[in-house]
Amino acid sequence: MEYKRRRERVVLCVYVTDLPRVSKLPPEVFLARGLPARLNCPVTANPPVTSVVWYKDDSVVAPLVPEHSAGGEGARLTTDRRGSLMFRSVMTQDQGQYSCTPYSRIGVGQASRPVHLHVRGPSDLIVAADPIYF
């Protein structure tokens, strides 16, 4: 009896998962007072990041749910889908130490090193125009 040797192809898929990690934030960021701005939280993760929580001076400033954070549409501070902290209009009181913590479906990543946000530019004084010009 003769046996024929059969070759079979086997495909092995390996999925490596890892908690999210913040790559690198600069130690200092300078933002212009009165203008919109974005503070990024660069993250590597597998599976992808599901949310990012931002802290200012150890207090939460942007909650877990993007687009509904810090009060929704009228909020001055929100997070976008990538986890960046969005400032509608930078104000003097935004100055301070910021850090971000990424989350994925497998857990909480390590918080970033703090970045010191400096606010520069003219004062927050807004002069209203006479209504006759509108």
N, CA, C and O of each residue as an XYZ file, in Angstrom:
536
protein
N       0.827     -1.164      0.000
C       0.000      0.000      0.000
C       0.883      1.243      0.000
O       1.826      1.373      0.780
N       0.544      2.123     -0.886
C       1.340      3.324     -1.019
C       0.547      4.522     -0.495
O      -0.625      4.705     -0.826
N       1.199      5.312      0.309
C       0.568      6.514      0.860
C       1.092      7.739      0.133
O       2.295      7.907     -0.066
N       0.151      8.591     -0.259
C       0.555      9.848     -0.865
C       0.593     10.920      0.218
O      -0.298     11.026      1.061
N       1.613     11.672      0.161
C       1.769     12.755      1.138
C       0.997     13.974      0.651
O       1.206     14.449     -0.465
N       0.116     14.466      1.488
C      -0.669     15.653      1.155
C      -0.122     16.869      1.863
O       0.206     16.821      3.048
N      -0.027     17.948      1.134
C       0.398     19.199      1.755
C      -0.836     20.045      2.006
O      -1.688     20.216      1.134
N      -0.909     20.557      3.190
C      -2.009     21.452      3.530
C      -1.429     22.783      3.978
O      -0.390     22.854      4.634
N      -2.125     23.804      3.606
C      -1.697     25.137      3.997
C      -2.442     25.531      5.268
O      -3.666     25.429      5.345
N      -1.697     25.972      6.239
C      -2.270     26.418      7.506
C      -1.931     27.892      7.674
O      -0.780     28.296      7.511
N      -2.935     28.689      7.999
C      -2.726     30.107      8.240
C      -2.936     30.359      9.725
O      -3.973     30.019     10.294
N      -1.949     30.952     10.320
C      -2.005     31.265     11.747
C      -2.021     32.777     11.902
O      -1.103     33.462     11.452
N      -3.051     33.291     12.533
C      -3.152     34.729     12.782
C      -2.895     34.984     14.262
O      -3.514     34.375     15.134
N      -1.979     35.886     14.517
C      -1.661     36.249     15.897
C      -2.019     37.711     16.094
O      -1.527     38.578     15.371
N      -2.860     37.984     17.054
C      -3.238     39.351     17.369
C      -2.595     39.738     18.689
O      -2.812     39.104     19.722
N      -1.806     40.786     18.626
C      -1.140     41.268     19.831
C      -1.917     42.473     20.334
O      -2.145     43.430     19.594
N      -2.317     42.423     21.582
C      -3.028     43.552     22.167
C      -2.133     44.212     23.200
O      -1.278     43.577     23.816
N      -2.354     45.477     23.363
C      -1.561     46.237     24.319
C      -2.398     47.404     24.818
O      -3.221     47.952     24.086
N      -2.181     47.770     26.053
C      -2.878     48.934     26.596
C      -2.419     50.183     25.850
O      -1.291     50.233     25.359
N      -3.287     51.193     25.764
C      -2.901     52.417     25.067
C      -1.734     53.124     25.771
O      -1.623     53.126     26.997
N      -0.867     53.725     24.936
C       0.277     54.484     25.457
C       0.323     55.848     24.791
O       0.152     55.964     23.577
N       0.554     56.875     25.590
C       0.740     58.218     25.046
C       2.171     58.300     24.557
O       3.110     58.082     25.323
N       2.343     58.624     23.245
C       3.695     58.646     22.688
C       4.545     59.744     23.299
O       5.495     59.458     24.027
N       4.221     60.988     23.015
C       5.031     62.058     23.580
C       4.290     63.383     23.466
O       3.814     63.767     22.398
N       4.209     64.054     24.582
C       3.670     65.407     24.610
C       4.831     66.345     24.892
O       5.734     65.981     25.645
N       4.838     67.534     24.318
C       5.915     68.473     24.629
C       5.790     68.945     26.083
O       4.692     68.927     26.639
N       6.887     69.361     26.698
C       6.798     69.822     28.090
C       6.029     71.135     28.230
O       5.451     71.412     29.281
N       6.023     71.948     27.157
C       5.325     73.235     27.196
C       4.603     73.476     25.875
O       5.069     73.080     24.807
N       3.438     74.145     25.979
C       2.669     74.544     24.809
C       2.226     75.985     25.040
O       1.816     76.349     26.143
N       2.311     76.804     23.986
C       1.877     78.197     24.068
C       0.664     78.372     23.166
O       0.721     78.067     21.975
N      -0.450     78.872     23.743
C      -1.673     79.104     22.984
C      -2.018     80.586     23.016
O      -1.704     81.292     23.974
N      -2.676     81.046     21.944
C      -3.055     82.451     21.825
C      -4.403     82.704     22.488
O      -5.394     82.043     22.179
N      -4.426     83.658     23.392
C      -5.651     84.030     24.101
C      -6.704     84.487     23.100
O      -6.411     85.248     22.178
N      -7.944     84.009     23.294
C      -9.062     84.439     22.471
C      -9.274     83.636     21.201
O     -10.285     83.816     20.522
N      -8.341     82.754     20.864
C      -8.470     81.966     19.644
C      -8.815     80.512     19.962
O      -8.529     80.040     21.062
N      -9.428     79.793     19.011
C      -9.651     78.361     19.224
C      -8.312     77.628     19.165
O      -7.374     78.086     18.514
N      -8.233     76.495     19.845
C      -6.986     75.732     19.870
C      -7.277     74.261     20.117
O      -8.382     73.879     20.503
N      -6.249     73.443     19.881
C      -6.343     71.995     20.073
C      -5.083     71.531     20.793
O      -3.976     71.945     20.451
N      -5.259     70.668     21.791
C      -4.144     70.032     22.479
C      -4.262     68.538     22.192
O      -5.211     67.889     22.633
N      -3.293     67.995     21.451
C      -3.360     66.590     21.036
C      -2.827     65.650     22.109
O      -1.969     66.014     22.913
N      -3.359     64.435     22.099
C      -2.886     63.359     22.967
C      -2.487     62.216     22.033
O      -3.305     61.343     21.745
N      -1.230     62.210     21.554
C      -0.809     61.181     20.597
C      -0.703     59.806     21.256
O       0.110     59.604     22.158
N      -1.527     58.866     20.799
C      -1.630     57.555     21.451
C      -1.399     56.431     20.448
O      -1.840     56.503     19.301
N      -0.698     55.390     20.900
C      -0.605     54.142     20.139
C      -1.333     53.081     20.955
O      -1.166     52.988     22.171
N      -2.145     52.280     20.263
C      -2.923     51.274     20.985
C      -3.430     50.201     20.031
O      -3.729     50.473     18.868
N      -3.520     48.982     20.541
C      -4.150     47.884     19.827
C      -4.851     47.013     20.866
O      -4.181     46.316     21.628
N      -6.162     47.035     20.913
C      -7.136     47.646     20.029
C      -7.127     49.172     20.146
O      -6.514     49.723     21.060
N      -7.812     49.857     19.211
C      -7.800     51.316     19.186
C      -8.353     51.951     20.463
O      -9.090     51.330     21.229
N      -7.971     53.195     20.656
C      -8.444     53.977     21.802
C      -9.943     54.223     21.648
O     -10.424     54.539     20.560
N     -10.667     54.075     22.746
C     -12.110     54.329     22.726
C     -12.432     55.713     23.280
O     -13.441     56.311     22.906
N     -11.578     56.227     24.172
C     -11.793     57.554     24.736
C     -10.520     58.056     25.394
O      -9.589     57.296     25.661
N     -10.508     59.357     25.646
C      -9.378     60.000     26.316
C      -9.946     60.955     27.357
O     -10.872     61.713     27.066
N      -9.403     60.924     28.552
C      -9.806     61.850     29.609
C      -8.673     62.843     29.815
O      -7.512     62.458     29.954
N      -9.022     64.119     29.833
C      -8.048     65.189     30.049
C      -8.157     65.746     31.459
O      -9.248     65.907     32.006
N      -6.991     66.037     32.033
C      -6.907     66.606     33.378
C      -6.161     67.929     33.324
O      -5.193     68.078     32.579
N      -6.615     68.877     34.115
C      -5.884     70.132     34.302
C      -5.640     70.265     35.797
O      -6.580     70.276     36.591
N      -4.379     70.363     36.169
C      -4.018     70.467     37.587
C      -4.718     69.382     38.409
O      -5.244     69.654     39.489
N      -4.718     68.148     37.888
C      -5.262     66.946     38.533
C      -6.784     66.900     38.651
O      -7.308     66.063     39.386
N      -7.504     67.765     37.955
C      -8.964     67.718     37.935
C      -9.423     67.436     36.508
O      -8.845     67.957     35.555
N     -10.462     66.611     36.359
C     -10.972     66.271     35.031
C     -11.545     67.523     34.374
O     -12.348     68.238     34.972
N     -11.119     67.781     33.125
C     -11.676     68.913     32.362
C     -12.457     68.452     31.144
O     -13.275     69.204     30.615
N     -12.217     67.231     30.692
C     -12.968     66.701     29.549
C     -13.310     65.250     29.827
O     -12.419     64.404     29.905
N     -14.607     64.953     29.979
C     -15.065     63.604     30.308
C     -14.847     62.576     29.208
O     -14.258     62.855     28.164
N     -15.350     61.370     29.486
C     -15.092     60.211     28.638
C     -15.746     60.230     27.267
O     -15.188     59.664     26.327
N     -16.894     60.850     27.118
C     -17.639     60.708     25.873
C     -17.372     61.885     24.933
O     -17.766     63.011     25.238
N     -16.710     61.645     23.796
C     -16.482     62.729     22.844
C     -17.803     63.317     22.342
O     -18.817     62.621     22.294
N     -17.786     64.570     21.977
C     -18.923     65.319     21.451
C     -20.011     65.590     22.495
O     -20.920     66.379     22.238
N     -19.936     64.965     23.641
C     -20.897     65.252     24.705
C     -20.141     65.758     25.923
O     -20.726     65.925     26.993
N     -18.856     66.000     25.769
C     -18.031     66.336     26.907
C     -18.232     67.765     27.367
O     -18.526     68.661     26.576
N     -18.068     67.950     28.638
C     -18.106     69.258     29.284
C     -19.305     70.099     28.849
O     -19.191     71.317     28.717
N     -20.438     69.466     28.628
C     -21.651     70.215     28.369
C     -22.152     70.230     26.943
O     -23.139     70.910     26.660
N     -21.513     69.507     26.023
C     -22.024     69.395     24.661
C     -21.718     70.587     23.779
O     -20.629     71.156     23.858
N     -22.685     70.978     22.921
C     -22.493     72.008     21.906
C     -21.994     73.339     22.449
O     -21.104     73.943     21.850
N     -22.534     73.807     23.552
C     -22.155     75.107     24.077
C     -20.902     75.084     24.927
O     -20.509     76.117     25.468
N     -20.270     73.940     25.055
C     -19.111     73.809     25.939
C     -17.896     74.525     25.373
O     -17.680     74.541     24.161
N     -17.109     75.113     26.254
C     -15.868     75.773     25.853
C     -14.755     74.774     25.632
O     -13.895     74.985     24.777
N     -14.755     73.676     26.395
C     -13.763     72.606     26.264
C     -14.473     71.315     25.888
O     -15.428     70.911     26.551
N     -14.007     70.668     24.821
C     -14.569     69.390     24.403
C     -13.433     68.482     23.941
O     -12.285     68.916     23.835
N     -13.757     67.231     23.670
C     -12.784     66.325     23.060
C     -13.335     65.908     21.703
O     -14.547     65.776     21.529
N     -12.433     65.702     20.742
C     -12.874     65.227     19.441
C     -12.734     63.713     19.384
O     -12.355     63.092     20.377
N     -13.029     63.116     18.247
C     -12.991     61.655     18.110
C     -11.599     61.073     18.324
O     -11.474     59.906     18.694
N     -10.576     61.844     18.103
C      -9.204     61.366     18.300
C      -8.704     61.587     19.722
O      -7.594     61.178     20.063
N      -9.518     62.230     20.551
C      -9.125     62.453     21.931
C      -8.407     63.761     22.182
O      -7.919     63.998     23.287
N      -8.334     64.614     21.171
C      -7.703     65.927     21.359
C      -8.611     66.808     22.206
O      -9.836     66.723     22.116
N      -8.000     67.652     23.028
C      -8.749     68.612     23.833
C      -8.935     69.864     22.988
O      -7.963     70.470     22.538
N     -10.197     70.249     22.774
C     -10.527     71.382     21.916
C     -10.955     72.565     22.784
O     -11.833     72.443     23.638
N     -10.319     73.708     22.549
C     -10.659     74.955     23.235
C     -11.452     75.810     22.256
O     -10.953     76.149     21.183
N     -12.667     76.156     22.614
C     -13.467     77.025     21.739
C     -12.819     78.395     21.630
O     -12.736     78.965     20.542
N     -12.358     78.925     22.762
C     -11.658     80.202     22.805
C     -10.753     80.163     24.040
O     -11.239     80.093     25.170
N      -9.449     80.208     23.819
C      -8.487     80.099     24.924
C      -8.610     81.312     25.843
O      -8.677     82.453     25.386
N      -8.636     81.041     27.146
C      -8.743     82.102     28.157
C      -7.578     81.989     29.137
O      -6.928     80.949     29.231
N      -7.330     83.065     29.857
C      -6.237     83.099     30.826
C      -6.326     81.947     31.808
O      -5.307     81.346     32.149
N      -7.533     81.628     32.269
C      -7.695     80.558     33.261
C      -7.396     79.165     32.707
O      -7.367     78.200     33.471
N      -7.173     79.037     31.396
C      -6.805     77.744     30.807
C      -5.342     77.395     31.073
O      -4.937     76.246     30.902
N      -4.559     78.373     31.488
C      -3.148     78.116     31.780
C      -3.029     77.113     32.933
O      -3.776     77.194     33.908
N      -2.088     76.170     32.819
C      -1.876     75.180     33.881
C      -1.214     73.920     33.353
O      -0.750     73.877     32.214
N      -1.177     72.888     34.200
C      -0.570     71.591     33.861
C      -1.665     70.653     33.351
O      -2.642     70.399     34.054
N      -1.504     70.139     32.133
C      -2.472     69.232     31.516
C      -1.855     67.854     31.314
O      -0.656     67.720     31.070
N      -2.700     66.835     31.422
C      -2.279     65.472     31.085
C      -3.492     64.746     30.519
O      -4.634     65.139     30.762
N      -3.234     63.690     29.768
C      -4.321     62.910     29.184
C      -4.137     61.436     29.547
O      -3.014     60.955     29.699
N      -5.257     60.733     29.681
C      -5.251     59.302     29.968
C      -6.108     58.601     28.916
O      -7.307     58.862     28.827
N      -5.504     57.707     28.111
C      -6.260     56.998     27.083
C      -6.900     55.709     27.616
O      -6.374     55.071     28.528
N      -8.032     55.345     27.034
C      -8.757     54.121     27.383
C      -8.996     53.305     26.113
O      -9.207     53.862     25.036
N      -8.959     51.989     26.253
C      -9.361     51.108     25.154
C     -10.272     50.038     25.746
O     -10.519     50.029     26.952
N     -10.770     49.144     24.908
C     -11.695     48.122     25.432
C     -11.000     47.127     26.350
O     -11.673     46.379     27.059
N      -9.658     47.100     26.354
C      -8.979     46.174     27.264
C      -8.488     46.841     28.547
O      -7.974     46.166     29.439
N      -8.645     48.163     28.645
C      -8.265     48.801     29.897
C      -7.793     50.238     29.765
O      -7.897     50.865     28.710
N      -7.271     50.732     30.881
C      -6.816     52.114     30.992
C      -5.322     52.176     30.724
O      -4.545     51.413     31.296
N      -4.933     53.083     29.857
C      -3.519     53.291     29.590
C      -2.887     54.176     30.648
O      -3.571     54.712     31.520
N      -1.593     54.319     30.561
C      -0.871     55.165     31.505
C      -1.074     56.627     31.134
O      -1.079     56.978     29.954
N      -1.240     57.465     32.127
C      -1.417     58.904     31.896
C      -0.148     59.492     31.292
O       0.960     59.017     31.541
N      -0.338     60.534     30.495
C       0.807     61.216     29.890
C       1.586     61.987     30.956
O       1.097     62.232     32.059
N       2.792     62.353     30.598
C       3.521     63.301     31.437
C       2.814     64.641     31.305
O       2.210     64.922     30.270
N       2.881     65.466     32.334
C       2.188     66.758     32.239
C       2.826     67.685     31.212
O       4.041     67.690     31.015
N       1.973     68.464     30.572
C       2.423     69.510     29.658
C       1.945     70.834     30.255
O       0.784     70.963     30.643
N       2.838     71.805     30.324
C       2.447     73.105     30.883
C       1.921     73.976     29.752
O       2.641     74.277     28.800
N       0.658     74.378     29.867
C       0.026     75.221     28.868
C       0.157     76.677     29.293
O      -0.276     77.054     30.382
N       0.755     77.490     28.433
C       0.904     78.928     28.665
C      -0.074     79.654     27.754
O      -0.249     79.267     26.599
N      -0.704     80.691     28.257
C      -1.613     81.500     27.456
C      -0.947     82.852     27.228
O      -0.527     83.523     28.171
N      -0.860     83.237     25.962
C      -0.212     84.497     25.591
C      -1.133     85.308     24.695
O      -1.969     84.748     23.986
N      -0.980     86.629     24.726
C      -1.740     87.498     23.835
C      -2.438     88.598     24.597
O      -2.262     88.729     25.809
N      -3.240     89.403     23.887
C      -3.940     90.515     24.530
C      -4.914     90.031     25.593
O      -5.239     88.847     25.666
N      -5.366     90.957     26.405
C      -6.273     90.591     27.500
C      -7.578     90.033     26.963
O      -7.857     90.117     25.767
N      -8.369     89.467     27.850
C      -9.653     88.872     27.480
C     -10.741     89.926     27.304
O     -11.914     89.587     27.148
N     -10.360     91.198     27.329
C     -11.333     92.273     27.207
C     -11.930     92.275     25.802
O     -11.204     92.295     24.808
N     -13.248     92.255     25.733
C     -13.944     92.293     24.447
C     -14.736     93.591     24.400
O     -15.535     93.864     25.296
N     -14.525     94.383     23.373
C     -15.238     95.650     23.226
C     -16.397     95.414     22.266
O     -16.197     94.984     21.130
N     -17.609     95.700     22.730
C     -18.789     95.519     21.890
C     -18.975     96.731     20.994
O     -18.815     97.870     21.434
N     -19.313     96.481     19.739
C     -19.547     97.567     18.792
C     -20.923     98.171     19.038
O     -21.828     97.495     19.528
N     -21.073     99.429     18.701
C     -22.349    100.111     18.823
C     -23.356     99.423     17.893
O     -23.044     99.194     16.725
N     -24.567     99.086     18.391
C     -25.561     98.363     17.592
C     -25.970     99.090     16.306
O     -26.565     98.483     15.417
N     -25.663    100.355     16.206
C     -26.036    101.108     15.012
C     -25.356    100.558     13.763
O     -25.850    100.764     12.654
N     -24.229     99.859     13.922
C     -23.474     99.328     12.800
C     -23.928     97.935     12.376
O     -23.351     97.350     11.459
N     -24.939     97.405     13.024
C     -25.393     96.046     12.694
C     -26.660     96.057     11.905
O     -27.174     94.997     11.548
